[in-house]
Every structure is written in C-alpha cells, then in structure tokens.
Amino acid sequence: LGVFTTLAFKYLPAFVLPKFKRKERHGKYEEALKVLYPKMGESKEVEEMVRQLYAQKNGNKSIEIDKNALKVLVEKYK
C-alpha cells in the first residue's frame, strides 16, 4: 500500500496536470472565438485572427498567435 501511494504521488501529477493546463490554454482561445466569430465581417483583422484561431484549434502548430493583438480585439468587441 505504501509503495503504491508513493508511486501515485510521484507519477500521477505528470499525467493529470498537463491535461488541465492544455484545457485552460485552449479555453482562452475558445472564448476569443465565441466573441470574434460573429464579428468576422466587420474587419479584416478579426477575420485573420479567427482563421488563425481555427487553424490552431485544428492542430496547426506552426501558427503563432499574437496574444496582445488577440487581447485588444477581444476587449474591443466584447
């Protein structure tokens, strides 16, 4: 029982914690998509940001999203 508990405390955070971090990171992008998607026709900046967010959501790792620009757009259209 003691050996099992020790191993659980050692290896469990390695499997559980990264999943929560991933959800939090993508959760911010999901919120941004909910705010920006209806406003796509209003600006080319918004349309480009939504396309980048969808590409990132679908697994394109080469997309770099400017977090400052994203924050400004979300605050503007919220």
N, C-alpha and C positions, 0 to 999 in steps of 0.2 A: 504494500500500500504506500509506504514512504517513497519507494523508488518511482512508482507511477506518478505520485504527486510532484516529485522533483522534476521529472521529465516533462510533465504537463506544464509546469511553470516556466521551464526553460524553452520549450518549443512552441507552445500554444500562441504566444504573442506574435511570433514570426508568421503564423498562418492567419490569425484573426485580424490583427491591426492593419496590415496593408489593405485589406478589403474595405475597411471603414474609411481610410484615407482616400482611396480611389472614389468612393461614393461621394465624399464631400467635395472633391475637386470637380467631378463631373456634375454635381448638383448645382454648382455656381453657373456652369455653362448651360445647364437645363433652364435655370431661372432666366438667364440672359436670352435664351432662345424664345421663351414664352413672352418676354417683353418685346423683343425686337422683331419677331416674325410678322406680326400684324402690321408693322411699320415699314416693311420692305420696299414698298413703292414710293416712299417719301424721300429717300436719299440713296445715292449710290454707295455711300459709306456703310449704311445699315445693310444694304443688300450684300455687299462684300463680306461684312462681318458675319452675317447669318450663314453665308456659304462656307466660310472658314469654320464656324462652329459646327455645322453639319458634317463637314469633312473630318474634323477632329472627333466628333461623336461616332462616326462610322469607322474609325480606326486608322485614319491617315496620320501617321506620327510625324511626317515632315512639315506639317502646318505649324507655324509659330503665330500664336495669337498675341497681339499687343494688349496686355492687360489694362494698361492705362486708357487706351482708346476704348476698350470694351466698357470699362467703368464709366467713362464720360458718356458714351452712347446710352447705356442703361439708365443712368441718372437723368439724362435729357428726356428720354421717352417714357419714364416711369409714371 
